[in-house]
Amino acid sequence: MGAAKRVLVILGYVIGAYLVLRAIAELVLIDYGDALSYRDDWGGPSLVGVLGVHVVPGLAAAVVMVRNWRRHEHEPR
C-alpha cells in the first residue's frame, strides 16, 4: 500500500470513529421525553430527524469500518 493510500485510510478511520462516537453521544445525551433538548439540533425538531442525521452516519461508518477490517484481516501479506 502506498503512503498516500495509507494516509487516506487512516483519515477515513479517524472520521469514521468520530461519526460513531457522535452517534453514541447523541443517543446518550438527548432527553427523549423533552423535545426542547433536541429541537434545535440538525434534523430537528423531530426526534426521528435528529436520530437520522446523527446516528445513521455513525452506524454506516461502523459497518464500513468493520467490513473493511474483516476483508483486510483475511488477505495474505
Biopython code that builds the backbone (N, CA, C, O; Angstrom):
import numpy as np
from Bio.PDB.StructureBuilder import StructureBuilder

atoms = [
    (1, "MET", "N", (0.849, -1.170, 0.000)),
    (1, "MET", "CA", (0.000, 0.000, 0.000)),
    (1, "MET", "C", (0.894, 1.233, 0.000)),
    (1, "MET", "O", (1.844, 1.324, 0.778)),
    (2, "GLY", "N", (0.584, 2.170, -0.872)),
    (2, "GLY", "CA", (1.367, 3.383, -0.958)),
    (2, "GLY", "C", (1.111, 4.318, 0.219)),
    (2, "GLY", "O", (0.134, 4.173, 0.953)),
    (3, "ALA", "N", (2.013, 5.276, 0.375)),
    (3, "ALA", "CA", (1.922, 6.207, 1.507)),
    (3, "ALA", "C", (0.654, 7.055, 1.438)),
    (3, "ALA", "O", (0.009, 7.284, 2.461)),
    (4, "ALA", "N", (0.292, 7.520, 0.249)),
    (4, "ALA", "CA", (-0.905, 8.351, 0.107)),
    (4, "ALA", "C", (-2.163, 7.557, 0.444)),
    (4, "ALA", "O", (-3.076, 8.074, 1.087)),
    (5, "LYS", "N", (-2.208, 6.308, 0.012)),
    (5, "LYS", "CA", (-3.368, 5.477, 0.302)),
    (5, "LYS", "C", (-3.460, 5.198, 1.799)),
    (5, "LYS", "O", (-4.555, 5.184, 2.362)),
    (6, "ARG", "N", (-2.322, 4.978, 2.444)),
    (6, "ARG", "CA", (-2.304, 4.756, 3.889)),
    (6, "ARG", "C", (-2.841, 5.964, 4.647)),
    (6, "ARG", "O", (-3.606, 5.819, 5.600)),
    (7, "VAL", "N", (-2.439, 7.144, 4.220)),
    (7, "VAL", "CA", (-2.914, 8.374, 4.855)),
    (7, "VAL", "C", (-4.426, 8.492, 4.700)),
    (7, "VAL", "O", (-5.121, 8.857, 5.649)),
    (8, "LEU", "N", (-4.937, 8.186, 3.512)),
    (8, "LEU", "CA", (-6.381, 8.264, 3.275)),
    (8, "LEU", "C", (-7.144, 7.229, 4.102)),
    (8, "LEU", "O", (-8.226, 7.520, 4.611)),
    (9, "VAL", "N", (-6.593, 6.036, 4.239)),
    (9, "VAL", "CA", (-7.244, 5.004, 5.047)),
    (9, "VAL", "C", (-7.279, 5.437, 6.511)),
    (9, "VAL", "O", (-8.308, 5.298, 7.173)),
    (10, "ILE", "N", (-6.170, 5.958, 7.017)),
    (10, "ILE", "CA", (-6.124, 6.429, 8.405)),
    (10, "ILE", "C", (-7.103, 7.575, 8.606)),
    (10, "ILE", "O", (-7.820, 7.607, 9.606)),
    (11, "LEU", "N", (-7.142, 8.511, 7.673)),
    (11, "LEU", "CA", (-8.085, 9.624, 7.757)),
    (11, "LEU", "C", (-9.527, 9.117, 7.743)),
    (11, "LEU", "O", (-10.376, 9.634, 8.469)),
    (12, "GLY", "N", (-9.801, 8.117, 6.926)),
    (12, "GLY", "CA", (-11.138, 7.531, 6.879)),
    (12, "GLY", "C", (-11.528, 6.902, 8.211)),
    (12, "GLY", "O", (-12.662, 7.054, 8.663)),
    (13, "TYR", "N", (-10.593, 6.198, 8.837)),
    (13, "TYR", "CA", (-10.874, 5.603, 10.144)),
    (13, "TYR", "C", (-11.076, 6.664, 11.223)),
    (13, "TYR", "O", (-11.912, 6.490, 12.110)),
    (14, "VAL", "N", (-10.325, 7.752, 11.160)),
    (14, "VAL", "CA", (-10.484, 8.833, 12.144)),
    (14, "VAL", "C", (-11.863, 9.473, 11.993)),
    (14, "VAL", "O", (-12.560, 9.694, 12.984)),
    (15, "ILE", "N", (-12.253, 9.767, 10.759)),
    (15, "ILE", "CA", (-13.576, 10.349, 10.526)),
    (15, "ILE", "C", (-14.673, 9.359, 10.909)),
    (15, "ILE", "O", (-15.679, 9.744, 11.505)),
    (16, "GLY", "N", (-14.484, 8.099, 10.574)),
    (16, "GLY", "CA", (-15.452, 7.075, 10.946)),
    (16, "GLY", "C", (-15.601, 6.946, 12.449)),
    (16, "GLY", "O", (-16.715, 6.825, 12.959)),
    (17, "ALA", "N", (-14.485, 6.973, 13.160)),
    (17, "ALA", "CA", (-14.529, 6.891, 14.623)),
    (17, "ALA", "C", (-15.264, 8.093, 15.209)),
    (17, "ALA", "O", (-16.028, 7.954, 16.164)),
    (18, "TYR", "N", (-15.031, 9.272, 14.635)),
    (18, "TYR", "CA", (-15.754, 10.464, 15.089)),
    (18, "TYR", "C", (-17.262, 10.283, 14.898)),
    (18, "TYR", "O", (-18.043, 10.590, 15.799)),
    (19, "LEU", "N", (-17.668, 9.790, 13.742)),
    (19, "LEU", "CA", (-19.095, 9.606, 13.473)),
    (19, "LEU", "C", (-19.723, 8.590, 14.421)),
    (19, "LEU", "O", (-20.852, 8.776, 14.876)),
    (20, "VAL", "N", (-18.999, 7.524, 14.717)),
    (20, "VAL", "CA", (-19.512, 6.505, 15.652)),
    (20, "VAL", "C", (-19.648, 7.106, 17.049)),
    (20, "VAL", "O", (-20.674, 6.924, 17.705)),
    (21, "LEU", "N", (-18.630, 7.813, 17.502)),
    (21, "LEU", "CA", (-18.686, 8.431, 18.834)),
    (21, "LEU", "C", (-19.776, 9.489, 18.912)),
    (21, "LEU", "O", (-20.438, 9.622, 19.941)),
    (22, "ARG", "N", (-19.967, 10.236, 17.842)),
    (22, "ARG", "CA", (-21.033, 11.261, 17.800)),
    (22, "ARG", "C", (-22.402, 10.602, 17.883)),
    (22, "ARG", "O", (-23.297, 11.118, 18.553)),
    (23, "ALA", "N", (-22.575, 9.474, 17.214)),
    (23, "ALA", "CA", (-23.850, 8.751, 17.259)),
    (23, "ALA", "C", (-24.128, 8.260, 18.674)),
    (23, "ALA", "O", (-25.245, 8.392, 19.174)),
    (24, "ILE", "N", (-23.114, 7.698, 19.314)),
    (24, "ILE", "CA", (-23.287, 7.211, 20.685)),
    (24, "ILE", "C", (-23.613, 8.366, 21.623)),
    (24, "ILE", "O", (-24.489, 8.249, 22.479)),
    (25, "ALA", "N", (-22.911, 9.469, 21.461)),
    (25, "ALA", "CA", (-23.158, 10.636, 22.312)),
    (25, "ALA", "C", (-24.584, 11.143, 22.135)),
    (25, "ALA", "O", (-25.245, 11.490, 23.114)),
    (26, "GLU", "N", (-25.052, 11.187, 20.917)),
    (26, "GLU", "CA", (-26.415, 11.676, 20.665)),
    (26, "GLU", "C", (-27.441, 10.769, 21.331)),
    (26, "GLU", "O", (-28.412, 11.249, 21.916)),
    (27, "LEU", "N", (-27.229, 9.464, 21.244)),
    (27, "LEU", "CA", (-28.161, 8.524, 21.857)),
    (27, "LEU", "C", (-28.189, 8.654, 23.382)),
    (27, "LEU", "O", (-29.227, 8.445, 24.011)),
    (28, "VAL", "N", (-27.050, 8.999, 23.965)),
    (28, "VAL", "CA", (-26.946, 9.072, 25.421)),
    (28, "VAL", "C", (-27.370, 10.439, 25.960)),
    (28, "VAL", "O", (-27.977, 10.521, 27.028)),
    (29, "LEU", "N", (-27.061, 11.496, 25.242)),
    (29, "LEU", "CA", (-27.208, 12.837, 25.793)),
    (29, "LEU", "C", (-28.582, 13.472, 25.625)),
    (29, "LEU", "O", (-28.944, 14.347, 26.412)),
    (30, "ILE", "N", (-29.352, 13.065, 24.632)),
    (30, "ILE", "CA", (-30.647, 13.726, 24.463)),
    (30, "ILE", "C", (-31.666, 13.166, 25.443)),
    (30, "ILE", "O", (-31.591, 12.010, 25.860)),
    (31, "ASP", "N", (-32.612, 14.011, 25.794)),
    (31, "ASP", "CA", (-33.715, 13.608, 26.668)),
    (31, "ASP", "C", (-34.900, 13.294, 25.765)),
    (31, "ASP", "O", (-35.532, 14.194, 25.211)),
    (32, "TYR", "N", (-35.186, 12.021, 25.627)),
    (32, "TYR", "CA", (-36.228, 11.574, 24.703)),
    (32, "TYR", "C", (-37.610, 12.095, 25.084)),
    (32, "TYR", "O", (-38.479, 12.224, 24.222)),
    (33, "GLY", "N", (-37.818, 12.389, 26.340)),
    (33, "GLY", "CA", (-39.116, 12.869, 26.794)),
    (33, "GLY", "C", (-39.286, 14.368, 26.683)),
    (33, "GLY", "O", (-40.388, 14.877, 26.887)),
    (34, "ASP", "N", (-38.219, 15.092, 26.363)),
    (34, "ASP", "CA", (-38.264, 16.551, 26.296)),
    (34, "ASP", "C", (-37.801, 17.009, 24.917)),
    (34, "ASP", "O", (-36.608, 17.000, 24.616)),
    (35, "ALA", "N", (-38.748, 17.404, 24.096)),
    (35, "ALA", "CA", (-38.428, 17.824, 22.726)),
    (35, "ALA", "C", (-37.528, 19.056, 22.689)),
    (35, "ALA", "O", (-36.847, 19.295, 21.692)),
    (36, "LEU", "N", (-37.519, 19.834, 23.759)),
    (36, "LEU", "CA", (-36.644, 21.020, 23.795)),
    (36, "LEU", "C", (-35.170, 20.640, 23.803)),
    (36, "LEU", "O", (-34.330, 21.451, 23.412)),
    (37, "SER", "N", (-34.834, 19.429, 24.238)),
    (37, "SER", "CA", (-33.431, 19.022, 24.311)),
    (37, "SER", "C", (-32.837, 18.723, 22.938)),
    (37, "SER", "O", (-31.614, 18.705, 22.798)),
    (38, "TYR", "N", (-33.654, 18.491, 21.935)),
    (38, "TYR", "CA", (-33.137, 18.194, 20.590)),
    (38, "TYR", "C", (-33.793, 19.031, 19.492)),
    (38, "TYR", "O", (-33.492, 18.842, 18.314)),
    (39, "ARG", "N", (-34.663, 19.934, 19.854)),
    (39, "ARG", "CA", (-35.413, 20.722, 18.871)),
    (39, "ARG", "C", (-34.499, 21.496, 17.926)),
    (39, "ARG", "O", (-34.779, 21.568, 16.730)),
    (40, "ASP", "N", (-33.415, 22.073, 18.435)),
    (40, "ASP", "CA", (-32.542, 22.912, 17.617)),
    (40, "ASP", "C", (-31.359, 22.152, 17.022)),
    (40, "ASP", "O", (-30.521, 22.756, 16.352)),
    (41, "ASP", "N", (-31.273, 20.845, 17.250)),
    (41, "ASP", "CA", (-30.211, 20.031, 16.647)),
    (41, "ASP", "C", (-30.465, 19.861, 15.154)),
    (41, "ASP", "O", (-31.587, 20.061, 14.688)),
    (42, "TRP", "N", (-29.434, 19.496, 14.407)),
    (42, "TRP", "CA", (-29.622, 19.179, 12.998)),
    (42, "TRP", "C", (-30.633, 18.055, 12.895)),
    (42, "TRP", "O", (-30.575, 17.089, 13.655)),
    (43, "GLY", "N", (-31.552, 18.178, 11.961)),
    (43, "GLY", "CA", (-32.580, 17.170, 11.777)),
    (43, "GLY", "C", (-33.821, 17.453, 12.598)),
    (43, "GLY", "O", (-34.855, 16.814, 12.403)),
    (44, "GLY", "N", (-33.728, 18.414, 13.524)),
    (44, "GLY", "CA", (-34.866, 18.737, 14.377)),
    (44, "GLY", "C", (-35.927, 19.479, 13.604)),
    (44, "GLY", "O", (-35.682, 19.915, 12.479)),
    (45, "PRO", "N", (-37.057, 19.627, 14.161)),
    (45, "PRO", "CA", (-37.432, 19.443, 15.549)),
    (45, "PRO", "C", (-37.918, 18.027, 15.882)),
    (45, "PRO", "O", (-38.235, 17.753, 17.039)),
    (46, "SER", "N", (-37.984, 17.128, 14.903)),
    (46, "SER", "CA", (-38.497, 15.788, 15.215)),
    (46, "SER", "C", (-37.373, 14.881, 15.720)),
    (46, "SER", "O", (-36.220, 15.015, 15.309)),
    (47, "LEU", "N", (-37.727, 13.961, 16.613)),
    (47, "LEU", "CA", (-36.759, 13.008, 17.146)),
    (47, "LEU", "C", (-36.225, 12.100, 16.045)),
    (47, "LEU", "O", (-35.033, 11.793, 16.015)),
    (48, "VAL", "N", (-37.097, 11.673, 15.147)),
    (48, "VAL", "CA", (-36.666, 10.802, 14.047)),
    (48, "VAL", "C", (-35.640, 11.512, 13.171)),
    (48, "VAL", "O", (-34.655, 10.901, 12.754)),
    (49, "GLY", "N", (-35.856, 12.778, 12.893)),
    (49, "GLY", "CA", (-34.912, 13.543, 12.088)),
    (49, "GLY", "C", (-33.566, 13.704, 12.762)),
    (49, "GLY", "O", (-32.519, 13.553, 12.132)),
    (50, "VAL", "N", (-33.602, 14.014, 14.051)),
    (50, "VAL", "CA", (-32.356, 14.186, 14.810)),
    (50, "VAL", "C", (-31.564, 12.880, 14.847)),
    (50, "VAL", "O", (-30.358, 12.874, 14.600)),
    (51, "LEU", "N", (-32.245, 11.776, 15.155)),
    (51, "LEU", "CA", (-31.550, 10.488, 15.201)),
    (51, "LEU", "C", (-31.060, 10.082, 13.816)),
    (51, "LEU", "O", (-29.985, 9.497, 13.684)),
    (52, "GLY", "N", (-31.839, 10.389, 12.790)),
    (52, "GLY", "CA", (-31.416, 10.065, 11.434)),
    (52, "GLY", "C", (-30.153, 10.798, 11.029)),
    (52, "GLY", "O", (-29.254, 10.213, 10.425)),
    (53, "VAL", "N", (-30.086, 12.065, 11.359)),
    (53, "VAL", "CA", (-28.924, 12.879, 10.976)),
    (53, "VAL", "C", (-27.682, 12.497, 11.776)),
    (53, "VAL", "O", (-26.574, 12.522, 11.241)),
    (54, "HIS", "N", (-27.850, 12.143, 13.051)),
    (54, "HIS", "CA", (-26.697, 11.904, 13.912)),
    (54, "HIS", "C", (-26.314, 10.440, 14.045)),
    (54, "HIS", "O", (-25.130, 10.132, 14.178)),
    (55, "VAL", "N", (-27.273, 9.532, 14.015)),
    (55, "VAL", "CA", (-26.984, 8.132, 14.290)),
    (55, "VAL", "C", (-26.725, 7.329, 13.016)),
    (55, "VAL", "O", (-25.834, 6.480, 12.996)),
    (56, "VAL", "N", (-27.483, 7.581, 11.967)),
    (56, "VAL", "CA", (-27.325, 6.794, 10.736)),
    (56, "VAL", "C", (-25.916, 6.903, 10.150)),
    (56, "VAL", "O", (-25.357, 5.875, 9.767)),
    (57, "PRO", "N", (-25.306, 8.103, 10.058)),
    (57, "PRO", "CA", (-23.929, 8.148, 9.553)),
    (57, "PRO", "C", (-22.944, 7.365, 10.423)),
    (57, "PRO", "O", (-22.021, 6.741, 9.899)),
    (58, "GLY", "N", (-23.128, 7.392, 11.732)),
    (58, "GLY", "CA", (-22.258, 6.628, 12.628)),
    (58, "GLY", "C", (-22.429, 5.137, 12.443)),
    (58, "GLY", "O", (-21.456, 4.384, 12.457)),
    (59, "LEU", "N", (-23.665, 4.714, 12.269)),
    (59, "LEU", "CA", (-23.938, 3.301, 12.021)),
    (59, "LEU", "C", (-23.335, 2.857, 10.688)),
    (59, "LEU", "O", (-22.731, 1.788, 10.600)),
    (60, "ALA", "N", (-23.499, 3.675, 9.663)),
    (60, "ALA", "CA", (-22.925, 3.351, 8.353)),
    (60, "ALA", "C", (-21.400, 3.298, 8.425)),
    (60, "ALA", "O", (-20.783, 2.406, 7.843)),
    (61, "ALA", "N", (-20.794, 4.242, 9.131)),
    (61, "ALA", "CA", (-19.333, 4.248, 9.273)),
    (61, "ALA", "C", (-18.855, 2.996, 9.997)),
    (61, "ALA", "O", (-17.845, 2.402, 9.619)),
    (62, "ALA", "N", (-19.580, 2.596, 11.037)),
    (62, "ALA", "CA", (-19.190, 1.390, 11.774)),
    (62, "ALA", "C", (-19.253, 0.164, 10.879)),
    (62, "ALA", "O", (-18.356, -0.678, 10.917)),
    (63, "VAL", "N", (-20.296, 0.054, 10.082)),
    (63, "VAL", "CA", (-20.435, -1.090, 9.170)),
    (63, "VAL", "C", (-19.298, -1.112, 8.164)),
    (63, "VAL", "O", (-18.702, -2.163, 7.925)),
    (64, "VAL", "N", (-18.991, 0.031, 7.573)),
    (64, "VAL", "CA", (-17.922, 0.103, 6.572)),
    (64, "VAL", "C", (-16.569, -0.220, 7.199)),
    (64, "VAL", "O", (-15.772, -0.940, 6.597)),
    (65, "MET", "N", (-16.296, 0.299, 8.395)),
    (65, "MET", "CA", (-15.006, 0.045, 9.033)),
    (65, "MET", "C", (-14.847, -1.428, 9.403)),
    (65, "MET", "O", (-13.773, -2.001, 9.218)),
    (66, "VAL", "N", (-15.906, -2.041, 9.922)),
    (66, "VAL", "CA", (-15.829, -3.457, 10.284)),
    (66, "VAL", "C", (-15.667, -4.324, 9.043)),
    (66, "VAL", "O", (-14.867, -5.259, 9.044)),
    (67, "ARG", "N", (-16.415, -4.026, 7.988)),
    (67, "ARG", "CA", (-16.274, -4.794, 6.738)),
    (67, "ARG", "C", (-14.870, -4.653, 6.166)),
    (67, "ARG", "O", (-14.277, -5.636, 5.719)),
    (68, "ASN", "N", (-14.343, -3.446, 6.177)),
    (68, "ASN", "CA", (-13.007, -3.200, 5.649)),
    (68, "ASN", "C", (-11.956, -3.936, 6.478)),
    (68, "ASN", "O", (-11.045, -4.556, 5.929)),
    (69, "TRP", "N", (-12.087, -3.863, 7.793)),
    (69, "TRP", "CA", (-11.145, -4.537, 8.681)),
    (69, "TRP", "C", (-11.201, -6.046, 8.484)),
    (69, "TRP", "O", (-10.157, -6.695, 8.418)),
    (70, "ARG", "N", (-12.400, -6.616, 8.389)),
    (70, "ARG", "CA", (-12.536, -8.064, 8.215)),
    (70, "ARG", "C", (-12.007, -8.508, 6.850)),
    (70, "ARG", "O", (-11.414, -9.580, 6.735)),
    (71, "ARG", "N", (-12.218, -7.693, 5.820)),
    (71, "ARG", "CA", (-11.722, -8.031, 4.487)),
    (71, "ARG", "C", (-10.197, -8.053, 4.471)),
    (71, "ARG", "O", (-9.590, -8.956, 3.896)),
    (72, "HIS", "N", (-9.591, -7.071, 5.095)),
    (72, "HIS", "CA", (-8.125, -6.999, 5.105)),
    (72, "HIS", "C", (-7.498, -7.980, 6.096)),
    (72, "HIS", "O", (-6.321, -8.321, 5.976)),
    (73, "GLU", "N", (-8.271, -8.424, 7.055)),
    (73, "GLU", "CA", (-7.768, -9.387, 8.025)),
    (73, "GLU", "C", (-7.458, -10.735, 7.349)),
    (73, "GLU", "O", (-6.560, -11.459, 7.778)),
    (74, "HIS", "N", (-8.193, -11.052, 6.315)),
    (74, "HIS", "CA", (-8.043, -12.348, 5.649)),
    (74, "HIS", "C", (-7.139, -12.305, 4.420)),
    (74, "HIS", "O", (-6.929, -13.330, 3.771)),
    (75, "GLU", "N", (-6.603, -11.127, 4.095)),
    (75, "GLU", "CA", (-5.706, -11.022, 2.947)),
    (75, "GLU", "C", (-4.318, -11.538, 3.307)),
    (75, "GLU", "O", (-3.836, -11.313, 4.417)),
    (76, "PRO", "N", (-3.681, -12.226, 2.373)),
    (76, "PRO", "CA", (-2.284, -12.614, 2.627)),
    (76, "PRO", "C", (-1.380, -11.395, 2.615)),
    (76, "PRO", "O", (-1.623, -10.439, 1.879)),
    (77, "ARG", "N", (-0.359, -11.431, 3.417)),
    (77, "ARG", "CA", (0.545, -10.259, 3.480)),
    (77, "ARG", "C", (1.768, -10.480, 2.671)),
    (77, "ARG", "O", (2.633, -9.606, 2.609)),
]
sb = StructureBuilder()
sb.init_structure("model")
sb.init_model(0)
sb.init_chain("A")
sb.init_seg("    ")
for serial, (resi, resn, name, xyz) in enumerate(atoms, 1):
    if name == "N":
        sb.init_residue(resn, " ", resi, " ")
    sb.init_atom(name, np.array(xyz, "f"), 0.0, 1.0, " ", f" {name:<3s}", serial, name[0])
structure = sb.get_structure()
